[in-house]
Amino acid sequence: MTDPLDQGAPLPDLESRPDDPRTELAQRVAGALLVLPGFFEFGTRIEGINATDLFSLNSVLGTSIEVQVVHTLNKMRSIWDPDEEWVGYRFERQSQTFPDVRLVRRGTAEPDIAMGIELKGWYLLSKEGVPSLRFQTTPAACSVFDLIAVVPWHLSNVLSGTPVAREPWVSGARHAAEFRNHWWEHVRETTDPKGISSPTEVRTYPTKDMQIVDTPDYDRGGNFGRLARVTGLMTDFIASARAQDAMGIPINDWILFLRRHSDNSDPEQVTASLWQELSKTTHAGSQSHAARVIEHLEGLARLLAQSTPSIDT
């Protein structure tokens, strides 16, 4: 197996701590996250979802996906702890805390936390077309060893099947928080106030009642912390993820299809229009592959017909 560290996870926060054992640990965990799709398994098969409900699938399965990612990381111990230097530690997910996944060793009065991961799933067919996470944590609450990761996923047969993970985006959490604030204050183009207020007396691995959120002086649109809108942070990752194929058709085109269907009551017209466009971009490597794509779109048309109310005249 290829060494996950060769995947080149961007962790600039760790450059100043080369002698700390947690530096290598965090690098290896980042590498494990990047190859996680090859290990990810989700036992439940999803069937019978109306096409118009696909956009909201993340609200139904998002938490379960994140729980399964944590379970998968624990199964990948040989990758992130090949020399067994962190025996007794395991990843635990704790909602409503930061970071929401922590590598913890228990058995003492206070759990020993080695590092953390702020983990979010991204359903690739969401209507927004980008990760919806809002990361507002102040940099001082992020250990230099903490990561932030976004794991894209979709159903194996697009409209049904088991969830499939794609290569995640991984960064140092403190780096992402500092990058976000710099962009907000100095890069984005606006005439509105650009200041940010940060909480005081902040520490890493805070309790639920601690104030750890940065607050912009003005944010009428509620966009502060939406990392997908921070130019240069996730831009390349988002474009790459949406360009990937699902059932031989680029994710971008699936999103286009579902958007059109939500705005049009005639599924046959939508299917025909999109198929004409897809025929220009779909790369079928063989006749059998092409037939599979056509069969899937025909199945999609049938599903849409069932989910569209009929009108008796």
N, C-alpha and C positions, 0 to 999 in steps of 0.2 A: 504493500500500500504506500502511496505517496505520502511523504511527511506533510501533515497539515500546515506546518510552519512555512512551507514553501509557497503557500497560497497568498502570502503577503497581506495579512490583515493590517489595516492602518491604525496603529496604536502609538501615536506620538507622545502620549503622556508617559510612557514607560522609559523613554530615552534617558531620563535623569536618575533612574533607579536600577542600574544594571546588576548590582550585587545583591539585591533583595530577591529571595527565592520566589516571591509572589510575581516578580516580573516574568520569569519563564512560565510560571503557572498561567498567568493571564494570556500570554502569547499562545500557549498551547490550547487553552479553552477557546480563544478566538479562532484558531485553526480548526478545532473540532466543530465549532459552529458552522464554518464554511463548508465542511464536508458532511454535515449532519443529514442533508437530504438522502444520502446513500444508506443511512441507518434508520431513517424515520419510518415508523409503521403506525397506522391508525386502524384499529380492528373493526370499527363500525362502518358499514356501508350505508351511504345516504341515497335514498330513492324517493320518488314521488314529489319532488319539489317543483312548483310552478315556475316557469321561466321568469315571470315577473317578480318572483320572490328571491331570485338568485342574488340580486344586488345586496340584499340584507343578510346573506348567509353568514357573514362574519359575526353578526350579533348573536346568532344561534350557536355557532361552533367555535368562535374566537377563543373563549376561555379554555375549551377542551383541547384545542390545538396547542395552546401555550403550555398546558399541563403535560401534554404528550412530548413536547420539545424537552421539557425538564426531565421527564422519564428517560428519554433517549440519551440525553447528556450523561446521566448516571450510568447507562449501559455502555457508554463510550469511554469509561475510565481509563482503559489501556492507552487511549490516545492522549488525553490531557494529563495523565499521571503514569507514564510508562515505567518510572523507577519507584513507584509506590512511596512517594514522599508525602502524600497527603491522605494516608490511610485514616479512616474514621470520619473523613469529610464527605458530605454529599450535598447535592443541589436541592434546595427546597424553595417552593414557590409560596409567597406570602402576599396575598392581595392587599392593596391599600398601604403598602410600605414602599420605601425606596432604598435600594433597588428591589424590584418585586421578586427576583430570584437571587438567593444567597447561597454561597458555598460554606456550609456550616459544620462544625464538629460540636456535638452535644455531649453531656455527661458531667459537666461542671456547672457551677451556680449560674454563670453567664455563658451563653454559647459563644464559641470562638468563630468569628467570621473571617474567612480568608479573602474573599472578594465577592462581587455581586454582578448581576446582569439585569439591566432594565430591558425586559423582553416584550416584544409586541408582534403579533401576527398581522399579516397583510393579505387579505383575500384579493387575489389578482383581478377578479371580475367585479370588484366593487365599482359603483357608479362613478365615484370620484376619479378612479384610475390611478390614485396615488395612495400611499400609506396615510391613515387618518390620525396617527398618534400625535398627541400634544405633549411635548417634553419641556416643562417649565422649571425643572429643578435647578437651583442655583449651583454654580460650579463648586463652591466650598463644601457642598454636601456629597460630592462625588470623590471617592478615593481614586488615586491615580491608577489603581488596579481594576476599577469597575469598568464594565463594558455596557454598551447599548447595542441591541440587535433587533433587526426587523426580519421576520421569516415569512417570505411569500408562500402562498399555497393556493391550490385549486382542487376541484374534484377530478379523479382520474379520468372520467369520461365527460368532463366539463359540466354536464347537467346532472350527473349521478356518479356513483362510485365512492371510492375511499379518498380522503384528503391526501394530497401529494405535496410535499414540501419542495421548494426550489432554493437555490443558493441565497443565503441571507446577506443582508448588509450588516457589517460589524464595525464599530468604532469605539474608541475610548469615551466613556460617558462624560468625563470632565472636558475633554476636547470638544465634544459635540455641544456642550453647554456654553463653552467660551466662544466657539464658532458662531453659534446662534446669537449670542449677545452682541458680538462684533458686527455681524451682518445687520442686526436690527438697528444698532446705533450709528453705524458708519457706512454701510454699503447700500441698503435699500433706498430707493428714490421716493421721497415723500416730503411734503411741507408740514406734516403733523409733528408734534413733539416726539423725540426719539429716545428720551431718557429711560433708564431702568432702575428700579429700586430693589435692593437685595436685602434679605433678612440678616439679622446679626445673631451672634452666638449659635452658629450652625456647626454641626459636626457630621462626620460620616456615619452611615448606618443609623440614621435617626429613628426615633420612635414615631408612632402614628400621629401624636399630638404636636410634634415640632413643626414650626413654620420653615419650610425649605424652598418655597417657590419665589422666583423672581417675578416682579410685577412691572409691566411697562407703564410709563406715564400716560400714554394714550393708546388705546387699542379697540376702537369702535367695532372693528370686524371680528374680534376675537381670534386673531391670527398668530399672536405671539406663541412660540413653542411648536408651531406646525413645521416640523423639520423638512417636510417635503417641499415647502415653499422657500426654504433657505438656499439661495443659489450657490451651487458648488459643493454642497454637503452630501446630498443624496441624488443629485441630478443624473449622473451617469448610471447609477444603480437602477433608478426607476426606468430610464429608457431601455436599459438592457433587459430588465425583467419583463417589461411589456412587449418586447420584441420576440420573446421566446414563444415557441409553438405549443399548443395544446390540441391534440387530435389532428395535427397537421395544419392547424390554422393559427396565425399569430394572436396572442392575447389581445393586442390592440383591436383586431377585427372582431373578436368575441364581444369586447366592450361596446364597440360600435353597434353591433347587432342588437344587444340587449337594450341599449339606449333608444335605438329606433323603435324597437317593439314597445317600449314603455310609452312612447309618444304616438303610436299608430295602432289602431284597433284591427287592422287587417294583417294577420300574420303571414298569409301567403304572399302579399305584396312586399312585406319587409324581407321575407326569406329570398324572394326572387331578386330583389334589388341588391341585397348584400351578396348573394351568390355571384352575381355579375361582377361585383367588385373583387370578391375573393378569388375568382378565376384568374385574375391578373396577378395576384400576389402569392397564392398557395403554391408551394413547391412539392408536387407529388412525385416521389422518386420512382414510382412504378404504377402500372395499371391497377394493381391490387390496392396500393395505397390510395390512389385517386378514388377508387370505388368505395373504400372505407370512409373517406371524407364525405363523399356524396351521401352515403347511407346515413352517416351521422347527422348531416344537415336535414335529410328527409325526416329522421326521427325527431329532430328539433321542431320542424314544421308541425308534426303531429302533436307534440307536446304543447306548442303554442296554441294550436287550434282548440285543444282541450281546456286550456287556461283562460281562453277568451270567451266572455259570455255570449251566448247565442241570442239572437233577436228574432222573435216570432212575428211574422207579419200576416 
